[in-house]
């Protein structure tokens, strides 16, 4: 049974990933900050023996170490870095809050790399693991025609750079890496005016992940499999 680890799994896109991978027969390790406040995950645990819910604060070294202990030597076939933080909205030039910016970078950029390093041995134990980083089109330099969004844009652009480097560094281990734009999704972050629901987004991304080749490793795609310029 294949094993997927998903961060930010208690709601939105992360929760939908959990639902779909369970339905596909995967063993799922669903990670979130506070499992006691994740009623949907708790309900699914009563129905699926192959689901475990693990508390994880992605910016905490101690929390990551605890996750590592709980997973032990389990191979990881797929690691989905979904946990993210937008930060304060409507920030304009001249209003930079360095503390808030650091928080966005810690969650969106630094944490995924640190967690990947922590779970590296588990990933190597799989025959052909994949690393998926939920990025955003707003991190694309080519697509930026409106400005603003300094915290979130910079965090996702930096994340994309990490994905590219990882695809080179981990290729000898047979590990593929990809950055995915989930679309404008109706979530707490995307808002009610977004264009698609989480089901459409996740189904699309799962199709991309399933067919991911080493030629595609290190690249940036949307949920429909279309390439996005850096």
Residue frames relative to the residue before (quaternion, step in Angstrom):
aa qw qx qy qz dx dy dz
X 1.0000 0.0000 0.0000 0.0000 0.00 0.00 0.00
X 0.4016 -0.7292 0.5017 0.2351 3.57 -0.74 1.04
X 0.2801 -0.7790 0.5521 0.0992 3.52 -1.14 0.79
X 0.0497 -0.7872 0.6146 0.0029 3.57 -0.83 1.04
X 0.1774 -0.7442 0.6360 0.1012 3.55 -1.09 0.83
X 0.0634 -0.8133 0.5778 -0.0256 3.57 -0.75 1.11
X 0.2150 -0.7657 0.5906 0.1369 3.61 -0.81 0.95
X 0.7869 0.2519 -0.2173 0.5197 3.56 -1.18 0.54
X 0.2954 0.8350 -0.4160 0.2062 3.53 1.17 0.77
X 0.5593 0.6663 -0.3703 0.3258 3.60 1.20 -0.06
X 0.8108 0.0757 -0.0376 0.5792 3.61 1.19 -0.24
X 0.8171 0.3237 -0.1870 0.4388 3.52 -1.38 0.04
X 0.8452 -0.0915 0.1034 0.5163 3.52 -1.03 -0.93
X 0.6519 0.5342 -0.3267 0.4277 3.61 0.92 -0.85
X 0.6659 0.4950 -0.2972 0.4725 3.57 0.93 -0.90
X 0.6515 0.5084 -0.3155 0.4664 3.58 1.01 -0.76
X 0.5873 0.5400 -0.3608 0.4829 3.60 1.10 -0.63
X 0.6366 0.5302 -0.3295 0.4529 3.60 0.91 -0.88
X 0.6668 0.5172 -0.2999 0.4449 3.58 0.83 -1.02
X 0.7247 0.4563 -0.2585 0.4470 3.58 0.80 -0.99
X 0.6753 0.4728 -0.3214 0.4660 3.60 0.95 -0.73
X 0.5920 0.5341 -0.3652 0.4804 3.59 1.11 -0.54
X 0.6575 0.5153 -0.3025 0.4591 3.57 0.96 -0.91
X 0.6884 0.4648 -0.2683 0.4879 3.58 1.18 -0.62
X 0.5953 -0.6269 0.3424 0.3679 3.58 1.29 0.17
X 0.4434 0.6847 -0.4650 0.3441 3.60 1.19 0.36
X 0.4032 -0.6144 0.5996 0.3167 3.52 -1.35 0.26
X 0.1330 -0.8355 0.5331 0.0077 3.56 -0.67 1.12
X 0.1249 -0.7293 0.6682 0.0773 3.53 -1.02 0.95
X 0.1096 -0.8199 0.5619 0.0036 3.55 -0.30 1.33
X 0.1219 -0.8266 0.5491 0.0169 3.56 -0.55 1.19
X 0.1550 0.7675 -0.6117 0.1128 3.54 -0.98 0.88
X 0.6646 -0.5514 0.3338 0.3780 3.57 -1.21 0.46
X 0.8260 0.0644 0.0188 0.5597 3.58 0.93 -0.87
X 0.2316 -0.8169 0.5133 0.1249 3.60 0.10 1.24
X 0.6046 0.5757 -0.3629 0.4139 3.60 1.11 -0.58
X 0.7203 0.3579 -0.2297 0.5480 3.58 1.27 -0.36
X 0.5698 0.5479 -0.3923 0.4704 3.57 1.14 0.70
X 0.1002 -0.8597 0.4970 0.0613 3.60 0.54 1.16
X 0.6257 0.5443 -0.3569 0.4299 3.62 1.00 -0.71
X 0.6547 0.4983 -0.3125 0.4748 3.58 0.98 -0.83
X 0.6410 0.5289 -0.3267 0.4501 3.59 0.96 -0.81
X 0.6439 0.5154 -0.3163 0.4688 3.57 1.02 -0.81
X 0.6625 0.5045 -0.3083 0.4600 3.58 0.98 -0.82
X 0.5950 0.5770 -0.3666 0.4227 3.59 1.08 -0.62
X 0.6509 0.5164 -0.3190 0.4560 3.58 1.09 -0.64
X 0.7207 0.4279 -0.2360 0.4918 3.58 1.25 -0.41
X 0.7823 0.2618 -0.1284 0.5505 3.57 1.14 -0.55
X 0.3351 -0.7621 0.5244 0.1788 3.56 -0.56 1.20
X 0.6817 0.5074 -0.2852 0.4433 3.57 1.17 -0.58
X 0.5871 0.5456 -0.3783 0.4631 3.58 1.26 0.34
X 0.0142 0.7552 -0.6553 -0.0113 3.54 -0.99 0.90
X 0.2377 -0.7591 0.5942 0.1193 3.56 -1.01 0.88
X 0.0722 -0.8152 0.5739 -0.0312 3.55 -0.72 1.15
X 0.3912 -0.7032 0.5350 0.2575 3.57 -0.89 0.88
X 0.0971 0.7918 -0.5921 0.1141 3.55 -0.90 1.00
X 0.1096 -0.7216 0.6812 0.0575 3.52 -0.97 1.01
X 0.3654 -0.8059 0.4180 0.2056 3.57 -0.18 1.31
X 0.6911 0.4622 -0.2904 0.4737 3.61 1.16 -0.41
X 0.6225 0.5480 -0.3316 0.4496 3.59 1.29 0.02
X 0.4138 -0.7148 0.5091 0.2423 3.58 -0.69 1.09
X 0.6418 0.5272 -0.3244 0.4527 3.59 1.00 -0.78
X 0.6596 0.5079 -0.3059 0.4620 3.57 0.99 -0.85
X 0.6415 0.5087 -0.3176 0.4784 3.57 1.02 -0.78
X 0.6386 0.5228 -0.3258 0.4612 3.59 1.00 -0.78
X 0.6369 0.5165 -0.3214 0.4735 3.59 1.05 -0.76
X 0.6194 0.5289 -0.3339 0.4744 3.59 1.02 -0.79
X 0.6403 0.5366 -0.3186 0.4478 3.55 0.95 -0.90
X 0.6559 0.5079 -0.3019 0.4698 3.57 1.00 -0.85
X 0.6696 0.5072 -0.3028 0.4501 3.58 0.95 -0.88
X 0.6903 0.4595 -0.2836 0.4816 3.58 1.03 -0.73
X 0.2291 -0.8170 0.5039 0.1614 3.57 1.18 -0.46
X 0.7671 -0.3118 0.2585 0.4976 3.55 -0.80 -1.05
X 0.3041 0.7787 -0.5004 0.2253 3.60 1.23 0.29
X 0.4098 -0.6810 0.5384 0.2800 3.59 -0.87 0.85
X 0.1978 -0.7443 0.6240 0.1327 3.57 -1.15 0.66
X 0.2529 -0.7893 0.5459 0.1226 3.57 -0.62 1.15
X 0.7964 0.0517 0.0101 0.6025 3.55 1.14 -0.66
X 0.0611 -0.7740 0.6302 0.0100 3.56 -0.88 1.02
X 0.0989 -0.8060 0.5835 0.0127 3.58 -0.58 1.20
X 0.1977 -0.7732 0.5973 0.0796 3.53 -0.54 1.25
X 0.0568 0.8418 -0.5276 0.0987 3.55 0.02 1.32
X 0.5398 0.6345 -0.4131 0.3678 3.61 1.10 -0.57
X 0.1337 0.8049 -0.5656 0.1198 3.56 -0.84 0.95
X 0.1650 -0.7688 0.6127 0.0791 3.51 -1.32 0.40
X 0.3348 -0.7644 0.5171 0.1902 3.58 -0.71 1.07
X 0.3467 -0.7166 0.5275 0.2968 3.55 0.94 -0.87
X 0.7287 -0.4050 0.2883 0.4710 3.59 -1.23 -0.08
X 0.3392 -0.7477 0.5383 0.1898 3.57 -0.94 0.90
X 0.7794 0.3626 -0.2583 0.4409 3.53 -1.29 0.42
X 0.3564 0.7346 -0.5046 0.2804 3.58 1.20 0.42
X 0.1698 -0.8042 0.5660 0.0639 3.57 -0.74 1.08
X 0.6622 -0.4677 0.3951 0.4320 3.53 -1.32 0.28
X 0.7417 0.3494 -0.2801 0.4992 3.55 -0.80 1.00
X 0.7136 0.4349 -0.2422 0.4929 3.58 1.29 -0.26
X 0.2684 0.8171 -0.4863 0.1541 3.60 1.19 0.34
X 0.1279 -0.7518 0.6458 0.0355 3.51 -0.92 1.08
X 0.3376 -0.7951 0.4670 0.1889 3.56 -0.14 1.29
X 0.6326 0.5418 -0.3358 0.4398 3.59 0.98 -0.79
X 0.6665 0.4862 -0.2989 0.4796 3.60 0.93 -0.88
X 0.6384 0.5314 -0.3258 0.4516 3.58 0.97 -0.85
X 0.6429 0.5213 -0.3218 0.4597 3.57 0.96 -0.85
X 0.6350 0.5317 -0.3335 0.4505 3.59 0.99 -0.80
X 0.6450 0.5137 -0.3163 0.4690 3.60 0.94 -0.88
X 0.6774 0.4881 -0.2926 0.4661 3.57 0.91 -0.90
X 0.6317 0.5432 -0.3323 0.4420 3.59 1.00 -0.78
X 0.7106 0.4488 -0.2586 0.4763 3.58 0.92 -0.93
X 0.7883 0.3975 -0.1828 0.4327 3.57 0.70 -1.12
X 0.7952 0.3265 -0.1356 0.4927 3.57 1.03 -0.74
X 0.7531 0.4023 -0.2281 0.4679 3.57 0.66 -1.10
X 0.6646 0.5474 -0.3119 0.4019 3.58 0.84 -1.00
X 0.6628 0.5073 -0.3455 0.4289 3.66 0.81 -0.79
X 0.6593 0.4910 -0.3187 0.4720 3.58 1.00 -0.73
X 0.6540 0.5124 -0.3151 0.4588 3.59 0.92 -0.90
X 0.6639 0.4969 -0.3041 0.4689 3.58 0.96 -0.85
X 0.6193 0.5352 -0.3373 0.4650 3.58 1.04 -0.74
X 0.6417 0.5116 -0.3196 0.4736 3.57 0.99 -0.83
X 0.6644 0.5241 -0.3032 0.4382 3.58 0.96 -0.87
X 0.7658 0.3523 -0.1732 0.5094 3.58 1.05 -0.81
X 0.2940 0.8071 -0.4710 0.2009 3.56 1.31 0.23
X 0.6768 0.4924 -0.3096 0.4513 3.59 0.84 -0.92
X 0.6297 0.5253 -0.3325 0.4658 3.60 1.06 -0.71
X 0.6464 0.5183 -0.3120 0.4650 3.56 1.01 -0.83
X 0.6614 0.5132 -0.3136 0.4482 3.59 0.98 -0.81
X 0.6245 0.5578 -0.3405 0.4277 3.59 1.15 -0.51
X 0.6045 0.5183 -0.3611 0.4853 3.57 1.28 -0.16
X 0.3899 -0.6823 0.5533 0.2762 3.55 -1.18 0.51
X 0.8428 -0.0051 -0.0446 0.5364 3.56 0.03 1.30
X 0.1066 0.8267 -0.5423 0.1054 3.58 0.75 1.04
X 0.2104 -0.7556 0.6054 0.1352 3.53 -1.32 0.38
X 0.2097 -0.7435 0.6258 0.1078 3.53 -1.14 0.82
X 0.0619 -0.8029 0.5929 -0.0039 3.56 -0.71 1.09
X 0.1123 -0.7897 0.6028 0.0210 3.54 -0.79 1.09
X 0.2856 -0.7524 0.5663 0.1781 3.57 -0.59 1.11
X 0.0781 -0.8087 0.5824 -0.0271 3.51 -0.35 1.33
X 0.3195 -0.7219 0.5610 0.2492 3.58 -1.10 -0.65
X 0.5731 -0.6076 0.4349 0.3363 3.53 -1.10 0.73
X 0.5876 0.5774 -0.3814 0.4193 3.60 1.14 -0.49
X 0.5988 0.5491 -0.3623 0.4569 3.60 1.26 -0.15
X 0.5436 0.6147 -0.3938 0.4142 3.56 1.30 -0.09
X 0.4234 -0.6968 0.5204 0.2537 3.58 -0.78 1.02
X 0.6676 0.5308 -0.3000 0.4274 3.56 0.94 -0.92
X 0.7138 0.4685 -0.2520 0.4555 3.56 1.07 -0.74
X 0.5655 0.6306 -0.3791 0.3726 3.59 1.23 -0.32
X 0.1082 0.8027 -0.5743 0.1192 3.55 -0.32 1.29
X 0.7038 0.4674 -0.2558 0.4698 3.58 1.29 -0.03
X 0.4144 -0.7276 0.4618 0.2927 3.60 1.23 -0.21
X 0.6790 0.5153 -0.3452 0.3928 3.56 -1.27 -0.34
X 0.7028 0.4882 -0.3272 0.4008 3.53 -1.30 -0.40
X 0.1318 0.8710 -0.4706 0.0495 3.55 1.17 0.57
X 0.6874 0.4938 -0.3048 0.4367 3.59 0.82 -0.94
X 0.7404 0.4315 -0.2376 0.4574 3.55 0.64 -1.16
X 0.6319 0.5354 -0.3358 0.4486 3.60 0.93 -0.89
X 0.7026 0.4721 -0.2852 0.4496 3.58 0.76 -1.01
X 0.6420 0.5333 -0.3342 0.4379 3.59 1.01 -0.74
X 0.7032 0.4483 -0.2720 0.4802 3.58 0.97 -0.79
X 0.5978 0.5334 -0.3663 0.4732 3.61 1.10 -0.59
X 0.6598 0.4921 -0.3018 0.4811 3.58 1.00 -0.83
X 0.6136 0.5415 -0.3430 0.4611 3.59 1.04 -0.74
X 0.6413 0.5271 -0.3271 0.4515 3.58 0.94 -0.84
X 0.6294 0.5276 -0.3294 0.4658 3.57 1.06 -0.74
X 0.6292 0.5302 -0.3227 0.4678 3.57 1.05 -0.77
X 0.6348 0.5356 -0.3266 0.4511 3.57 0.97 -0.88
X 0.6477 0.5222 -0.3190 0.4539 3.59 0.94 -0.88
X 0.6832 0.4791 -0.2928 0.4669 3.59 0.87 -0.92
X 0.6443 0.5231 -0.3253 0.4532 3.59 0.97 -0.82
X 0.6268 0.5531 -0.3452 0.4267 3.58 1.00 -0.78
X 0.6607 0.4740 -0.2940 0.5025 3.57 1.18 -0.60
X 0.7107 0.4843 -0.2669 0.4349 3.57 0.81 -1.03
X 0.7637 0.3810 -0.1974 0.4823 3.60 1.02 -0.77
X 0.4107 0.7278 -0.4648 0.2925 3.57 1.24 -0.01
X 0.6427 0.5201 -0.3532 0.4378 3.67 0.90 -0.72
X 0.6685 0.4811 -0.2939 0.4851 3.60 1.22 -0.46
X 0.5022 -0.6710 0.4160 0.3528 3.60 1.26 0.00
X 0.4977 0.6510 -0.4197 0.3903 3.58 1.23 0.50
X 0.2297 -0.7706 0.5835 0.1140 3.58 -0.79 1.07
X 0.1375 -0.7874 0.5992 0.0445 3.56 -1.13 0.74
X 0.0664 0.8035 -0.5891 0.0540 3.57 -1.01 0.76
X 0.2841 -0.7074 0.6201 0.1853 3.53 -1.24 0.64
X 0.0842 -0.8216 0.5637 0.0091 3.59 -0.78 1.02
X 0.2662 -0.7115 0.6309 0.1577 3.53 -1.09 0.89
X 0.3181 -0.8065 0.4660 0.1765 3.62 -0.47 1.14
X 0.5559 -0.5537 0.4130 0.4623 3.56 1.28 -0.20
X 0.5523 -0.5505 0.4767 0.4058 3.54 -1.31 -0.03
X 0.0539 -0.8668 0.4917 -0.0634 3.52 -0.03 1.42
X 0.4823 -0.6606 0.5018 0.2813 3.55 -1.11 0.77
X 0.2922 0.7092 -0.5769 0.2807 3.53 -0.01 1.39
X 0.7183 -0.3820 0.3170 0.4874 3.57 -1.29 -0.13
X 0.6936 0.4581 -0.2764 0.4824 3.58 1.03 -0.76
X 0.7200 0.4666 -0.2538 0.4466 3.58 0.91 -0.94
X 0.3922 -0.7454 0.4577 0.2847 3.57 1.17 -0.55
X 0.6638 -0.5592 0.3462 0.3561 3.57 -1.28 0.36
X 0.6605 0.5208 -0.3077 0.4448 3.60 1.20 -0.37
X 0.3927 0.7376 -0.4688 0.2864 3.58 1.27 0.05
X 0.5937 -0.6537 0.3768 0.2797 3.53 -1.23 0.60
X 0.8092 0.1657 -0.0699 0.5594 3.62 1.02 -0.69
X 0.4529 -0.6574 0.5179 0.3074 3.57 -1.27 0.32
X 0.7006 -0.4833 0.3201 0.4161 3.55 -1.29 0.24
X 0.6016 0.5789 -0.3614 0.4152 3.58 1.06 -0.66
X 0.6736 0.4841 -0.2935 0.4751 3.59 0.89 -0.93
X 0.6501 0.5273 -0.3113 0.4499 3.56 0.98 -0.87
X 0.7151 0.4608 -0.2614 0.4561 3.56 0.78 -1.04
X 0.6183 0.5334 -0.3512 0.4581 3.59 0.97 -0.76
X 0.6645 0.5062 -0.3009 0.4601 3.56 0.96 -0.87
X 0.6813 0.4837 -0.2969 0.4623 3.57 0.87 -0.93
X 0.6314 0.5312 -0.3422 0.4495 3.59 1.00 -0.73
X 0.6224 0.5289 -0.3378 0.4678 3.59 1.06 -0.68
X 0.6444 0.5067 -0.3169 0.4771 3.58 1.01 -0.80
X 0.6567 0.5186 -0.3055 0.4544 3.58 0.92 -0.93
X 0.6560 0.5436 -0.3122 0.4203 3.58 0.90 -0.93
X 0.7683 0.3566 -0.1753 0.5018 3.57 1.01 -0.83
X 0.3756 0.7706 -0.4595 0.2322 3.59 1.28 0.05
X 0.1633 -0.7918 0.5859 0.0559 3.56 -0.82 1.08
X 0.6292 -0.5219 0.3980 0.4163 3.55 -1.27 0.17
X 0.5796 0.5649 -0.3803 0.4476 3.59 1.17 -0.43
X 0.6957 0.4494 -0.2595 0.4967 3.59 1.16 -0.59
X 0.4882 0.6875 -0.4275 0.3259 3.57 1.22 -0.38
X 0.7931 0.2841 -0.2306 0.4869 3.55 -0.98 0.91
X 0.6233 0.5389 -0.3443 0.4501 3.56 1.26 0.17
X 0.4543 -0.6814 0.5348 0.2081 3.53 -1.42 0.23
X 0.0423 0.8147 -0.5718 0.0865 3.59 -0.57 1.19
X 0.3998 -0.6612 0.5559 0.3064 3.53 -1.27 0.30
X 0.7314 -0.4608 0.2860 0.4133 3.55 -1.30 0.17
X 0.6637 0.4747 -0.3054 0.4907 3.60 1.26 -0.20
X 0.5810 -0.6158 0.3560 0.3955 3.57 1.31 0.09
X 0.4926 0.6459 -0.4410 0.3817 3.60 1.23 0.21
X 0.4713 -0.6887 0.4798 0.2708 3.55 -0.94 0.92
X 0.2054 -0.7636 0.6033 0.1042 3.58 -1.08 0.81
X 0.4453 -0.6849 0.5093 0.2705 3.57 -0.92 0.91
X 0.5618 -0.6105 0.4429 0.3399 3.53 -1.13 0.70
